Structures are given as structure tokens and as C-alpha cells.
Amino acid sequence: MKKRFSIHKIVTPNSLRFQLLSRSLFFLAIILVLIGIFQYAFLKDFILGSTAASIRSQIASVPRDTWTQMLLYAEINAKFNLDKGLAEVEPGKIQDNLSNRIPFSLMDATIAFVDLSGNMTNLSNSLNRSGVPPALSSDQYQQALNPSESPQFWVVDASDGKELLVVLHPLELRGYLIGFIQVSLSTQFVQDLLFRQLFIFMMLSVLALVGGLVAYQAVIKKTLVPLSNIVHTMESIDAGNLNERLPVEQGQKEIDTLAVSLNGMLERLESSFTAEKEAKEQMRRFVADASHELRTPLTSIHGFLEVLLRGAMNQPEKLQKSLTSMYAESERMKKLIQDLLLLAKLDRSPHLEKVEKDLEVLILEMEPQLRMLAEEREVQLDLSSEGLVLVDVDKMKQVILNLFHNAVQHTDPDKGLIQISLKSEASGVELSVQDNGPGIPKEHIPHLFERFYRSDSSRTRKYGGAGLGLAITHSLVELHGGILRVESKLGEGSRFIVRLPKV
């Protein structure tokens, strides 16, 4: 039992289903990675910007005198530290008082004051906190003086390698800008938040890929159903079953186009196999008929030679009869061979020496020969052509003689009537040869121009024909770019029509 291929069941690395599935998931994974990268970058920038805006608003919420007191305390503390031996005056109470005025969210931040010259004063000491505020470059501090060009925040690396978020807020005293409050905060919380978001996104992406794998299985299976139908149909087609066709309306334009192309190929293959079959049959029949036609005269000649060898050569009457018969058979065989050679030459599409010729003039030149061939039969000419045709004169004479000789063979010697007509048409010239013979049965008309075909074997054999005359005529007409057809009615006769294009 023949094993049927199913595009749904077999999944291999080189299968269409596997490639569609793997490539779809691959591109989906790339898209998810790109989304994750952009999400990480934009989310980080958004969080830092939101944090910086929050720090600015918190700095602005602190009373101005609090900043001045912290600055004054820092300067006094720095002075006491420089003068050794002097004790600090109740530092704990002052630090507690200032700490209570600072928002709770800024407790983990490092706070400093930067004057317009870029000198920095650490205010964290005023809050009883440790930490060294990072110093920005002079260009960055200059940018802060121009709010339209100044960024909302800066991200710098501290001395210990940690990443810090730095925010500057202007500090005014009595309407004059005296410097900036600088708040620096570790970005570790941002990294933690981004890591959590990225981890969640990765988990969702993995689930999406797994879900896509499951969903794509069903989608691809349904999508490839038309292609699978084509595969199954093609499997059932062989040399003996070329008439089956593929469905061409399956809802997919590309598959339908493929089906149309394959149907066209199947039609051409079917036509080729049919033509090849017919050609083989014609060749078989041709070889058989040619062998038969050649065997008949050879057998006759061989028989007469046997008669002569048995002593008939010494009898003048039998010798003369035998030689005459042998000559007739050799002439017949010679004509057959000449016809076969002519057909072989015509099959190679020989070059014709065409000239412009009026067929009326050509027929009138042949009239004496035609009337001699007709013997007692009546010959009527109806010639009214006014157009020139491009023909090989010798080949066209052979066409007319073949058709006329065919009419002579199939008409009564005493009551026969042969009419040759010539008239002009819009696209060319029409030549017809009509007789009043017995006519041709309809079943024989499609085969009249085949080689060695005889519609009446006994009658054709009587006149020595081999069934090649009409085949030669048909080939000659086609070489002139014309058309040869026949009209016939039983009991009324036949009419052979040749149409040739005008010059």
C-alpha cells in the first residue's frame, strides 16, 4: 500500500511547517528582545526624570531659611573644626532641628550647596550624615545657570564606583541667585526596579513564545491545508491519470496561483503524452504501411524472376510479359520511394523559391496537361482571381496536379465532371477542385491527410496509389502558409479547397 505524505504530520528541519514555525518564533523573539531593550532604556530615563522632578519639588518645599541655617551651621562647624581646642556649641540640638525640616525621602541623599563660582559646601554634615557629594564639571554648573539649556538631572559615577543621580535646584536670597542646592542620590533603587520589570517582561515573553508555539501549530496546520491537498492530488496523478486537476479556489492567492500553474503543466503533459501516443501509433502504422507498399512490388518482381529462371526467358511471349510487369512494379516502387523522400524533405521545412504569381495564369498554363489526364471526363474552369500570391511555382503545380489526379481517380471515366474554381477573398485567394464522384464518408474526412491512409483500399489499389498524395499536398500547402480542407457529401462528390494569403 502506498504511503501517503502528510504535510501536517511530518515535521523535520527542512519541512515547510517547521521552517514557518521556527522563523515566526525567531522573529517574535527578536521583536520581544527589542521591545525589552527599548523598554529598559525609556523606563530608566522616565524613572530618573520622575525622581529628579520629585527631588526638585521636595527641595522647593523646604523653607528658604532652613537652607540658610544649614549653610551657616556648616560654615560655623567648619570654622570650629579649623580652630582646634574650640568645642562645638550644642551641635546635636541644631542637627535634630534641621533634620526635622528636611523631607523624609531626602534622608538617604547627599546634600550640598554650590555657589556661583563652583565652590561646594557639604550640608550633609549639618544633618549629622556621612557622605561626600560628587562634584560636577564647571561646564555642567554653567549649564545650570541657564534653565532653558540645563538638563533636569545628571547621572555620574561616585568615587566608590556607584552610580549617582544629581539634581540641582537654584537657591535665591532676597531675589538674587546665590547658588544651587545639589542633591545626589544612589540609583540603586532604579536598578532594582528595572531588574524587576525586566524579569517580569522576560517571564511574560517566555510565556508568549510558548503560547505562540502552541497557537502557531494550529494556525500553520490550517494554513497549509490547501498545500497538503495539492500534494495528495499530485500523488494520485501518474502517466495513466493525467486528466485529474487541482482545485484552484482554496482561499489563498499564492496557492491558487500555484494550482493554476500546475494545472497548466498537467494539461501540457497530457497533451504531450497524447501527442506522443498518437505519434507512436502513426509511426507504427506508417512503418507497417510502407513495408506493405514496398513488399507488394518486390514480391511481384521476385515472382516474375522465378518464372524467368524456370525457363520462361526462352519463351519470348512470357519474357516480354514478365519484363513489362517487372518494369511497372519497379516504376510503382520508384514513385513510392520518391514520395517518401519528398515527405521526409518537407518535414525538414525546406526553403521554397517563392515568387509572385497569378494562380489564374498558372492554371491556364497547366490546362492542356489537366485535360489530357482527365481523358473523357469533363473539365470546367471558373477562374476569377485578381490577386497575386507568393508561391513556389513547381510545388504549387504539384498541389494542383495531386488534387486533380485525386479527382480523376474518384470519378467515372465517361460521366465524370471536374471543376476547378479560383476566386479572390478579403484575406487571400481560394482554389477549389470539385468532382462528382461517390463522396467520402464523414468518419474518413479527419484522416484524409494522414500518410498511407485510404478511404477505399480497393479503389486506391486499382489506380496504384499508396495514400501519400494528399499527405504531400497538405504539407506543401502548409509550407506556403495556406490551409487545405475538404467538403464532401455521399453520392454528390467531394470538394478540396486551398486558401493562400495574398501578397
C-alpha positions as CSV (number, residue, x, y, z in Angstrom):
1,M,0.0,0.0,0.0
2,K,1.4,3.4,-1.0
3,K,2.3,5.5,2.0
4,R,0.7,9.0,1.6
5,F,2.7,12.0,2.6
6,S,1.1,14.4,5.0
7,I,2.4,17.9,5.4
8,H,0.7,18.1,8.9
9,K,2.3,15.0,10.4
10,I,5.9,15.1,9.3
11,V,7.9,17.9,10.9
12,T,11.6,17.9,10.0
13,P,14.1,20.7,10.0
14,N,13.7,21.0,6.2
15,S,9.9,20.9,6.2
16,L,7.9,24.0,5.3
17,R,5.9,23.6,8.6
18,F,9.0,23.6,10.7
19,Q,10.6,26.5,8.9
20,L,7.4,28.6,9.1
21,L,7.1,27.8,12.8
22,S,10.8,28.4,13.7
23,R,11.1,31.6,11.7
24,S,7.9,33.0,13.1
25,L,9.0,32.3,16.7
26,F,12.5,33.6,15.9
27,F,11.2,36.9,14.6
28,L,8.8,37.1,17.5
29,A,11.7,36.6,19.9
30,I,13.7,39.3,18.2
31,I,10.8,41.7,18.5
32,L,10.4,40.9,22.2
33,V,14.1,41.5,22.8
34,L,14.0,44.8,21.0
35,I,10.9,45.8,23.0
36,G,12.7,44.8,26.2
37,I,15.7,46.9,25.3
38,F,13.7,50.0,24.4
39,Q,11.5,49.5,27.4
40,Y,14.6,49.3,29.7
41,A,16.1,52.4,28.2
42,F,12.9,54.5,28.2
43,L,11.7,53.3,31.6
44,K,15.1,54.1,33.1
45,D,15.1,57.6,31.7
46,F,11.4,58.0,32.8
47,I,12.1,56.9,36.3
48,L,15.2,59.1,36.7
49,G,13.3,62.0,35.3
50,S,10.4,61.4,37.6
51,T,12.7,61.1,40.6
52,A,14.6,64.2,39.6
53,A,11.3,66.2,39.4
54,S,10.2,64.8,42.7
55,I,13.5,65.9,44.3
56,R,13.2,69.4,42.8
57,S,9.7,69.7,44.3
58,Q,10.8,68.5,47.7
59,I,13.8,70.9,47.7
60,A,11.4,73.7,46.8
61,S,9.1,72.7,49.7
62,V,11.9,73.2,52.2
63,P,11.7,76.8,53.7
64,R,14.5,79.1,52.4
65,D,15.7,80.0,55.9
66,T,16.3,76.2,56.6
67,W,18.8,76.1,53.8
68,T,20.5,79.3,55.0
69,Q,20.6,78.0,58.6
70,M,22.1,74.7,57.3
71,L,24.7,76.7,55.3
72,L,25.5,78.9,58.3
73,Y,25.8,75.9,60.6
74,A,28.1,74.2,58.0
75,E,30.4,77.2,57.9
76,I,30.5,77.6,61.7
77,N,31.2,73.9,62.1
78,A,33.9,74.1,59.5
79,K,35.4,77.1,61.4
80,F,35.4,75.2,64.7
81,N,37.0,72.3,63.1
82,L,39.8,74.5,61.8
83,D,40.3,76.1,65.3
84,K,41.5,73.2,67.4
85,G,40.7,73.4,71.0
86,L,37.3,75.1,70.5
87,A,34.2,73.0,71.3
88,E,31.0,72.8,69.3
89,V,28.1,74.5,70.8
90,E,25.2,72.1,71.3
91,P,25.5,70.5,67.8
92,G,23.0,67.7,68.5
93,K,20.1,70.1,69.1
94,I,20.8,72.1,65.9
95,Q,21.2,69.0,63.8
96,D,18.0,67.5,65.1
97,N,16.2,70.8,64.4
98,L,17.4,70.9,60.8
99,S,16.7,67.2,60.1
100,N,13.1,67.7,61.1
101,R,12.7,70.3,58.4
102,I,14.1,68.1,55.6
103,P,11.6,65.7,53.8
104,F,11.9,62.1,54.8
105,S,12.6,61.0,51.1
106,L,15.8,63.1,51.1
107,M,17.2,61.4,54.2
108,D,19.3,59.0,52.2
109,A,20.6,61.7,49.8
110,T,23.7,63.7,50.0
111,I,23.0,67.4,50.1
112,A,25.4,70.2,49.3
113,F,25.4,73.9,48.4
114,V,27.3,75.1,45.3
115,D,27.9,78.9,44.9
116,L,28.1,80.7,41.6
117,S,31.8,80.2,41.5
118,G,31.5,76.5,41.7
119,N,32.6,76.2,45.4
120,M,30.8,73.4,47.2
121,T,29.7,73.2,50.8
122,N,28.7,69.8,52.2
123,L,25.3,70.3,54.0
124,S,25.1,66.6,55.0
125,N,27.2,67.3,58.0
126,S,24.6,69.7,59.2
127,L,22.2,66.8,59.2
128,N,24.5,64.5,61.1
129,R,25.0,62.3,57.9
130,S,28.1,61.0,56.3
131,G,28.8,61.1,52.6
132,V,30.8,63.1,50.1
133,P,28.8,64.9,47.5
134,P,30.0,64.4,43.9
135,A,31.4,67.4,42.1
136,L,30.1,68.2,38.6
137,S,32.3,69.9,36.0
138,S,32.4,73.6,35.6
139,D,30.6,73.4,32.3
140,Q,27.7,71.5,33.9
141,Y,27.4,74.1,36.6
142,Q,27.4,76.8,34.0
143,Q,24.6,74.9,32.2
144,A,22.6,75.0,35.4
145,L,22.7,78.8,35.3
146,N,20.6,78.7,32.1
147,P,17.4,76.9,32.8
148,S,16.5,76.5,29.1
149,E,19.7,74.6,28.3
150,S,20.1,72.8,31.7
151,P,19.1,69.1,31.8
152,Q,16.8,68.0,34.6
153,F,19.4,65.8,36.1
154,W,22.9,64.2,35.7
155,V,24.0,60.7,36.3
156,V,27.6,60.4,37.5
157,D,29.9,57.8,39.0
158,A,31.0,58.2,42.6
159,S,34.5,57.6,43.9
160,D,33.4,54.1,45.1
161,G,32.1,53.2,41.6
162,K,28.4,53.6,42.4
163,E,26.1,55.5,40.1
164,L,24.5,58.6,41.5
165,L,21.6,60.8,40.4
166,V,22.5,64.5,40.8
167,V,19.8,67.2,40.9
168,L,20.5,71.0,41.1
169,H,17.9,73.5,42.4
170,P,18.5,77.3,42.4
171,L,18.7,79.0,45.8
172,E,17.7,82.7,45.9
173,L,18.2,85.1,48.8
174,R,16.3,88.4,48.7
175,G,15.6,87.9,45.0
176,Y,19.2,87.2,44.0
177,L,20.6,83.8,42.9
178,I,23.3,82.9,45.3
179,G,23.9,79.3,44.2
180,F,22.4,75.8,43.9
181,I,21.2,73.1,46.3
182,Q,22.7,69.9,45.0
183,V,21.1,66.6,45.9
184,S,22.8,63.4,44.9
185,L,21.0,60.1,45.4
186,S,22.1,56.5,44.6
187,T,20.4,55.0,41.5
188,Q,20.4,51.5,43.1
189,F,16.6,51.7,43.6
190,V,16.2,52.4,39.9
191,Q,18.4,49.4,39.0
192,D,16.3,47.2,41.3
193,L,13.0,48.4,39.9
194,L,14.3,48.0,36.3
195,F,15.5,44.5,37.1
196,R,12.2,43.5,38.5
197,Q,10.4,45.0,35.4
198,L,12.8,43.2,33.1
199,F,12.4,39.9,34.9
200,I,8.6,40.2,34.7
201,F,8.9,41.1,31.0
202,M,11.2,38.1,30.3
203,M,8.8,35.7,32.0
204,L,5.9,37.1,30.0
205,S,7.9,36.9,26.8
206,V,8.7,33.2,27.5
207,L,5.1,32.5,28.2
208,A,4.2,34.4,24.9
209,L,6.7,32.3,23.0
210,V,5.3,29.1,24.5
211,G,1.8,30.2,23.8
212,G,2.8,31.2,20.3
213,L,4.3,27.8,19.7
214,V,1.0,26.1,20.7
215,A,-1.1,28.6,18.7
216,Y,1.1,28.6,15.6
217,Q,0.8,24.8,15.4
218,A,-2.9,25.0,14.8
219,V,-2.7,28.2,12.6
220,I,0.1,26.7,10.4
221,K,-1.8,23.4,10.2
222,K,-4.9,25.1,8.9
223,T,-2.9,27.4,6.6
224,L,-1.1,24.5,5.0
225,V,-4.3,22.5,4.3
226,P,-4.5,23.8,0.6
227,L,-0.9,22.9,0.1
228,S,-1.5,19.4,1.5
229,N,-4.4,19.0,-0.8
230,I,-2.2,19.8,-3.7
231,V,0.4,17.2,-2.5
232,H,-2.3,14.5,-2.1
233,T,-3.7,15.2,-5.6
234,M,-0.3,15.2,-7.2
235,E,0.4,11.8,-5.6
236,S,-2.6,10.3,-7.3
237,I,-1.5,11.5,-10.7
238,D,0.6,9.3,-12.9
239,A,1.2,8.8,-16.6
240,G,-2.1,7.0,-17.0
241,N,-4.1,9.5,-15.0
242,L,-3.2,13.0,-16.3
243,N,-6.8,14.2,-16.6
244,E,-7.2,14.9,-12.9
245,R,-6.9,18.6,-12.0
246,L,-6.1,20.5,-8.8
247,P,-8.7,22.7,-7.0
248,V,-8.0,26.4,-7.8
249,E,-10.2,28.2,-5.3
250,Q,-8.9,27.4,-1.8
251,G,-8.9,30.9,-0.4
252,Q,-5.2,31.5,-0.7
253,K,-4.0,33.6,-3.7
254,E,-0.5,32.1,-3.8
255,I,-1.7,28.5,-3.5
256,D,-4.4,29.2,-6.1
257,T,-1.8,30.6,-8.5
258,L,0.4,27.5,-7.9
259,A,-2.6,25.3,-8.6
260,V,-3.4,27.1,-11.8
261,S,0.3,26.8,-12.9
262,L,0.3,23.1,-12.1
263,N,-3.0,22.5,-13.9
264,G,-1.5,24.2,-16.9
265,M,1.6,21.9,-16.6
266,L,-0.7,18.9,-16.4
267,E,-2.6,19.9,-19.4
268,R,0.6,20.3,-21.4
269,L,1.9,16.9,-20.1
270,E,-1.4,15.3,-21.0
271,S,-1.3,16.9,-24.5
272,S,2.4,15.8,-24.8
273,F,1.6,12.2,-23.8
274,T,-1.4,12.1,-26.1
275,A,0.6,13.5,-29.0
276,E,3.4,11.1,-28.3
277,K,1.0,8.2,-28.2
278,E,-0.6,9.3,-31.4
279,A,2.9,9.8,-33.0
280,K,3.9,6.3,-32.0
281,E,0.7,4.9,-33.4
282,Q,1.2,6.9,-36.6
283,M,4.8,5.8,-36.8
284,R,3.8,2.1,-36.3
285,R,1.1,2.4,-38.9
286,F,3.5,4.3,-41.2
287,V,6.2,1.6,-40.9
288,A,3.6,-1.1,-41.4
289,D,2.0,0.6,-44.5
290,A,5.4,1.5,-46.0
291,S,6.6,-2.1,-45.5
292,H,3.4,-3.4,-47.1
293,E,3.6,-1.0,-50.1
294,L,7.3,-1.9,-50.7
295,R,6.7,-5.6,-50.2
296,T,4.0,-5.8,-52.8
297,P,6.1,-4.8,-55.8
298,L,9.1,-6.6,-54.5
299,T,7.1,-9.8,-54.2
300,S,5.7,-9.4,-57.7
301,I,9.2,-8.8,-59.1
302,H,10.5,-11.8,-57.2
303,G,7.7,-14.0,-58.6
304,F,8.4,-12.9,-62.2
305,L,12.1,-13.6,-61.7
306,E,11.3,-17.1,-60.5
307,V,9.2,-17.6,-63.6
308,L,12.1,-16.5,-65.8
309,L,14.6,-18.7,-64.1
310,R,12.4,-21.7,-64.6
311,G,12.7,-21.4,-68.4
312,A,10.3,-18.6,-69.3
313,M,13.2,-16.4,-70.5
314,N,13.5,-18.8,-73.5
315,Q,9.8,-18.0,-74.4
316,P,9.6,-14.6,-76.0
317,E,5.9,-14.0,-75.1
318,K,6.3,-14.8,-71.4
319,L,9.6,-13.0,-71.3
320,Q,8.0,-9.8,-72.7
321,K,5.1,-10.1,-70.3
322,S,7.3,-10.7,-67.3
323,L,9.6,-7.8,-68.2
324,T,6.7,-5.4,-68.7
325,S,5.2,-6.4,-65.4
326,M,8.5,-6.0,-63.6
327,Y,9.0,-2.6,-65.1
328,A,5.6,-1.5,-64.0
329,E,6.2,-2.7,-60.4
330,S,9.6,-1.1,-60.3
331,E,8.1,2.2,-61.5
332,R,5.5,2.0,-58.8
333,M,8.1,1.3,-56.2
334,K,10.2,4.1,-57.5
335,K,7.3,6.5,-57.2
336,L,6.6,5.3,-53.7
337,I,10.2,5.9,-52.6
338,Q,10.2,9.3,-54.3
339,D,7.0,10.3,-52.4
340,L,8.6,9.1,-49.1
341,L,11.7,11.1,-49.7
342,L,9.7,14.1,-50.6
343,L,7.7,13.8,-47.4
344,A,10.9,13.5,-45.4
345,K,12.2,16.6,-47.1
346,L,9.0,18.5,-46.4
347,D,9.2,17.5,-42.7
348,R,12.5,19.4,-42.5
349,S,10.7,22.6,-43.7
350,P,12.8,23.1,-46.9
351,H,13.4,26.6,-48.3
352,L,10.9,27.4,-51.0
353,E,11.8,29.6,-54.0
354,K,8.7,31.7,-53.8
355,V,7.8,34.3,-56.4
356,E,4.8,36.5,-57.0
357,K,2.4,34.6,-59.3
358,D,-1.2,34.8,-60.5
359,L,-2.7,31.4,-60.0
360,E,-5.1,32.0,-62.9
361,V,-2.2,32.2,-65.3
362,L,-0.6,29.1,-63.7
363,I,-3.8,27.1,-64.1
364,L,-4.2,28.2,-67.7
365,E,-0.6,27.1,-68.4
366,M,-1.5,23.6,-67.0
367,E,-4.8,23.3,-68.8
368,P,-3.6,21.1,-71.6
369,Q,-1.9,18.7,-69.2
370,L,-5.0,18.6,-67.0
371,R,-7.4,17.8,-69.9
372,M,-5.1,15.0,-71.0
373,L,-5.1,13.5,-67.5
374,A,-8.9,13.7,-67.5
375,E,-9.3,11.7,-70.7
376,E,-13.1,11.5,-71.4
377,R,-14.1,13.3,-68.2
378,E,-15.5,16.9,-68.5
379,V,-13.3,19.6,-67.1
380,Q,-14.7,23.1,-66.2
381,L,-12.6,26.1,-65.3
382,D,-14.1,29.1,-63.3
383,L,-11.2,31.5,-62.8
384,S,-11.8,35.0,-61.5
385,S,-8.9,35.7,-59.2
386,E,-7.3,39.2,-59.3
387,G,-4.7,38.8,-56.6
388,L,-1.1,37.7,-56.7
389,V,0.2,35.1,-54.3
390,L,3.7,34.2,-53.2
391,V,4.4,30.6,-54.2
392,D,7.0,28.1,-55.3
393,V,5.7,27.5,-58.9
394,D,6.8,23.9,-59.2
395,K,5.4,23.0,-55.7
396,M,2.1,24.7,-56.5
397,K,1.8,22.8,-59.8
398,Q,2.3,19.6,-57.8
399,V,-0.5,20.7,-55.4
400,I,-2.9,21.3,-58.3
401,L,-1.9,18.0,-60.1
402,N,-2.3,16.0,-56.9
403,L,-5.8,17.3,-56.3
404,F,-6.8,16.9,-59.9
405,H,-5.4,13.4,-60.1
406,N,-7.3,12.5,-56.9
407,A,-10.5,13.8,-58.5
408,V,-9.8,11.8,-61.7
409,Q,-9.3,8.6,-59.7
410,H,-12.7,9.0,-57.9
411,T,-14.9,9.9,-60.9
412,D,-16.5,7.9,-63.6
413,P,-14.3,7.8,-66.8
414,D,-17.3,8.6,-69.0
415,K,-19.6,10.7,-66.8
416,G,-17.1,12.3,-64.6
417,L,-17.1,16.1,-64.1
418,I,-14.2,18.0,-62.5
419,Q,-14.5,21.7,-61.7
420,I,-11.5,24.0,-60.9
421,S,-12.5,27.3,-59.4
422,L,-10.4,30.3,-58.4
423,K,-11.7,33.4,-56.7
424,S,-10.4,36.3,-54.6
425,E,-11.3,36.8,-51.0
426,A,-10.6,39.6,-48.5
427,S,-7.6,37.8,-46.9
428,G,-6.4,35.7,-49.9
429,V,-7.1,33.5,-52.8
430,E,-9.3,30.4,-52.7
431,L,-8.6,27.5,-55.1
432,S,-11.0,24.5,-55.2
433,V,-11.1,21.3,-57.1
434,Q,-14.5,19.6,-57.1
435,D,-15.7,16.3,-58.6
436,N,-19.0,14.4,-58.9
437,G,-17.7,11.1,-57.5
438,P,-19.2,8.9,-54.8
439,G,-18.1,11.2,-52.0
440,I,-16.2,10.5,-48.8
441,P,-17.9,9.1,-45.5
442,K,-17.7,11.6,-42.6
443,E,-15.6,9.2,-40.5
444,H,-12.8,9.2,-43.1
445,I,-12.6,13.0,-43.6
446,P,-10.5,13.8,-40.5
447,H,-7.8,11.2,-41.6
448,L,-7.6,12.0,-45.3
449,F,-4.3,13.9,-45.0
450,E,-2.6,11.2,-42.9
451,R,0.1,9.2,-44.7
452,F,-0.9,5.8,-46.2
453,Y,-4.5,6.4,-45.3
454,R,-7.0,5.1,-47.7
455,S,-10.8,5.6,-47.5
456,D,-11.3,2.9,-50.2
457,S,-8.5,0.5,-50.3
458,S,-9.8,-1.5,-53.3
459,R,-10.3,1.6,-55.4
460,T,-7.0,3.1,-54.5
461,R,-5.2,-0.1,-55.2
462,K,-6.8,-0.2,-58.6
463,Y,-5.0,3.0,-59.5
464,G,-1.8,2.1,-57.8
465,G,-2.0,4.8,-55.1
466,A,-0.2,4.4,-51.8
467,G,-2.1,7.1,-49.8
468,L,0.7,9.7,-49.9
469,G,-0.7,12.1,-52.5
470,L,-3.0,14.1,-50.1
471,A,-0.4,14.0,-47.3
472,I,2.2,15.6,-49.7
473,T,-0.4,18.1,-50.8
474,H,-1.3,19.1,-47.3
475,S,2.4,19.6,-46.3
476,L,3.0,21.7,-49.4
477,V,0.0,24.0,-48.7
478,E,1.1,24.5,-45.1
479,L,4.6,25.4,-46.3
480,H,3.0,28.2,-48.3
481,G,1.2,29.5,-45.2
482,G,-2.1,28.2,-46.5
483,I,-5.0,26.0,-45.4
484,L,-6.3,22.8,-47.1
485,R,-9.7,21.4,-46.2
486,V,-12.3,19.2,-47.8
487,E,-16.1,19.2,-48.1
488,S,-17.9,16.0,-49.2
489,K,-21.3,14.5,-49.4
490,L,-22.0,10.9,-50.2
491,G,-23.4,10.4,-53.7
492,E,-22.6,14.0,-54.7
493,G,-18.9,14.2,-54.8
494,S,-16.0,16.0,-52.9
495,R,-14.5,19.4,-53.0
496,F,-10.9,20.2,-51.9
497,I,-10.3,23.8,-51.0
498,V,-6.9,25.6,-50.8
499,R,-6.7,29.1,-49.3
500,L,-3.5,31.0,-49.8
501,P,-2.7,34.5,-48.5
502,K,-2.3,37.4,-50.9
503,V,1.0,39.2,-51.4
